[in-house]
């Protein structure tokens, strides 16, 4: 018999668990030192009136098994919001038990319920297991797009650049 997957919205009481899962994800993605957030920051954000994200916690037979952290984005062409999945992670011990699929189904239902135009996420190009799984669900890779990112000193330098605009 397949283990029972339960999903629930995260609360500020889940900040330690979310931090633990984020840290495990960073190790999996070969960036163990990249995590800058803290349980305290996550707790404060989850308790705030305008939390910048939502999060689903997956439990397998009553034990934490994974999470999906997401937020609303916007499509100018569609004229409607969308759901951006920032992180989806399933603990190694819970993989192949339906946790990842259950999280994605729940996110798709949220997107439909809220009348979002689409659901999007990024996947590392070396994560063939995830790529194959997403394709099996009907997701299409956006191979003609390249993701750009500004952080740290480069972001600060751009913000301080003189533009001549008044």
N, C-alpha and C positions, 0 to 999 in steps of 0.2 A: 504494500500500500504506500502511495506517495505521501510524503510529509505534508502537513497543512501549512499553507502560506497565508499569513494575515498581514494586511497593510493598514497603517494608521497615519494620520497627519502628525508631524513632529510638533512638540511643544518646547518651551524653554527648558523644561526638565530633561530634555534629550540632548542638551548641548554637549555633554561629555561623550555620549555615544556617537553623535555626529562627528565630533572631533576625532574620535578613534577611527571611524570609518574613513574620514578624509585622509587621515595619516596612512591607513592601510592602502588606500587608493594611490596616494603619492608614491609609496614604495612599489606598488604594482606597476605604476607608470614610469618607474626608474628616476623619480625626482624626490627622494626621501627628505631632502633638506629644503624643499620649496614651500612647505606649509608655513605660513605666517600667522594665520588666524589662531585664536585661542578659544577654549571652551567658554571663557568669560565673555568674549566678544560675541560668539554665537548666541549665548544665553541672552545678552542684552538685545541683540537684533531680533531674536524670536519673541521676546517680551514686548518689543516696541509696537507702537500703533501702525507704523509703516515699515514692516519687515521687508528687506530687499529681496527676499526669496521665500519659497515654500519648500517643504521637504516631506517626503513620504518615508516612513520607516517600515521595512519588511521584517517580519518575524517568522521563523520556521519552527513549528512546534513550541511556540512561546519564547524562543530565544532570538536575539538580534541576528539578522542574516544579510542585511544590505540596506541601501537607501537610494533615493532619487531626489536630487536637489534641483529646483527649477524656478524660473521666473518668467514674467510676461515680457515679450518684446513686441515689435510693431512692424507690420508690412505696409509701406507706403503704396505699393502697387495694388495690394488687396484692400487697403483702407480698413484693416482690422488687426486686432492684436493676434499674437501667436504665443506658443509656449516654447521657451528655450530650455532645454535640458542641459544644465551645466555639468552635472556629475551623476552617473549611475554606477553603483558599485555593489557587487555581491561578494560576500566573504567566500574564500576558497572552499571552505567546508560545506557551503550551501550551493555551490554551482551545480548546474544540471538538475536542479530540484524544482525549477519553475519560478524561482524568485525574480529573475531578470524579466521574464515574460510577463509576470503578474504586475511588476512595476510599470512596464511599458503600456500594458493594457489600461491600467489605472490612469496613466498620464493621457493616453488617447481619449479616454472617457471624459477627463477633465477638460481637455481641449474642445471636444464636441459639445459638452454641456455649456461651456462658456462662449460658444460660437467663435472660437479662434479659427483663423484661416489655415494654420499649419502648426506642425511640431518640428523642431529642428534641434540638432546637436552635432557635436564634433567627435571624431574618433581618431585616435593615433593611427597613422598609416601602417604601422607594424602589427597592429592588433587584429590579425586576420580572423581570429575566432569571433570577435565582436562584429567585424565587418560582415562576415558570412551570416551571422545571426540576424543582424539588422536587415540585410538583403532578403533573408527568408521571410521577413515580416512585410516586405513590399517597400521598404525604405530605399530611396535612391541616393547614391553618392553625388555630391555637387562638385564633381571633379574640375569644372571650369572656374571654380572660385578658389582663391587663396586667402587664408586667414592672416590678417596683420594684427600686431599687438604693440602698443606703447606702454611701457611700465617704467618705474624708477626714474633714473636720471633723464632718460630720453623724454619721458612724459613731462617732467618738470621743465626741461629745456624748451620744449615746444610751448608750454603754457606761458613761459616768460618771454617768448619771442615778440619783438615789436612788429606790429602789423601795419601801422599807419591808419588803421580804422579807428574812427572816433567813437 
